[in-house]
Amino acid sequence: MQSSNAGQARRQRFDRIVAVFHPDMYRYAAWLCRDKVIAEEVVQESMLRAWKSLDALREDAAARSWLLTIVRRENARYFERNRLETVDIDNLTAAQSALLATQPDDDLGDMRAAIYALDDDYREPLVLQVLMGYSTNEIAEQMGIQQGAVLTRLHRARAKLREKMQTGKAE
Amino acid sequence: MSAGDTTMNCDEYRQLVGADPNFDGGAGHRNECAACQAYRDEMRALDARIRQALLLEVPEFVPPALQGVAIENVVSLPARRRVTTPAWFALAASVALAAFVGLRFAGNAELSANELASEVLAHVTHEPDALRVTDVAVTDQHLGEVVPATIARMDHSAGLITFAETCPINGNDIPHLVIQGSSGPVTILLLPQEKVSGVIELDDGHRHGLILPVGNGSVAIIGTKDEQLEQIQQQVLKSVQWST
């Protein structure tokens, strides 16, 4: 009985955590892999892995960064397994196009395409900072690089987006 | 840089604001430079648009099917379980602990002490699976594969190593081990190629540890914030003897 209660409590804890952070997990995965279908797969795999190792999460306060770390690793595993090649933005699959498609607002669509076209090294820290609210120190930890490198990448990412959006306006 | 810093030039200020439009420093420069003030406003406006663009529509949450998914070997530890003495891994022994702190790193791969410390700490967080609280040890065979005799001499008779994998640190494949400490999992990275000239202290706010000089290499030990590492540290220093 005790074991069953413990199992139930564990499941409830897991459900609560992943339900709250599912949007962050999905968006992070989607911007890492730039493909909606793969992102959903990565998130599902991440949830399974999180379930298996839930007891390693000592405090729920750390759940978000813990889950995002798992997503990052699962994304890398996915690409290692499938050995996918980098995709040219002019040659997208339907799922990739879907990531960019949608809104009637041209400016939003242009910005989305510009972010999509950024190199992984620039896009990821930008997502972590702007969307996830990570500090540059936390981004450095998550990505395993120096804080100075994070600052440089963020600065360059914004410079590229600024330039692209200005060029777009001029055209 | 302090908020009132007037020594900053335009390039420096824009680098910092470009990296973080919410950067609040450099007020001295900003107040005197209308162009940089405008640049900051532009960056903030750009960030609002970036954020909007990043907010992709999220598909409906589908809870994963967990029935039959093993959570094998994962148990909760009592709050303050102690590690029994030399149980976890034992080697023949031989290195004295350098008792000085924060000395320069003397490695052969151009990493400073800070860089090595950062890489070590970053690696710990990259392996969330490793930090499971569990009472199931890895097999002797697996441990032998991860720590081959060519790296270190090791006695497999002992204890509670619950994770062992080969991982890259500074371009070298090294053994990454985890033992169960009194407050949770403790990471041990054997770094035979990273020579340090003294103890390097590690602290990222969530966990703390040390990189200890051991022969011509070093060993990193990282535990949770409240983990007492002294006993583990002594065991490590008694235990590691590089083969290289």
Interface residues (C-beta under 8 A of the other chain):
Chain A: R10 R11 F14 D15 V18 A19 H22 P23 Y26 R27 A30 W31 K36 E40 Q44 M47 L48 R49 W51 K52 S53 L54 D55 A56 R58 A62 W66 T69 I70 R72 R73 L99 T102 D107 L108 M111 R112 I115 L126 V127 Q129 V130 L131 T136 A140 E141 Q142 M143 G144 I145 Q146 V150 L151 T152 L154 H155 R156 R158 A159 L161 R162 M165
Chain B: R14 Q15 L16 G18 A19 D20 P21 E42 M43 L46 D47 R49 I50 R51 Q52 A53 L54 L55 L56 E57 V58 P59 F61 V62 P63 P64 L66 V69 A70 I71 E72 V74 V75 S76 E115 S118 E119 L121 A122 H123 T125 H126 P128 D129 L131 R132 V133 T134 G184 P185 D204 H206 T224
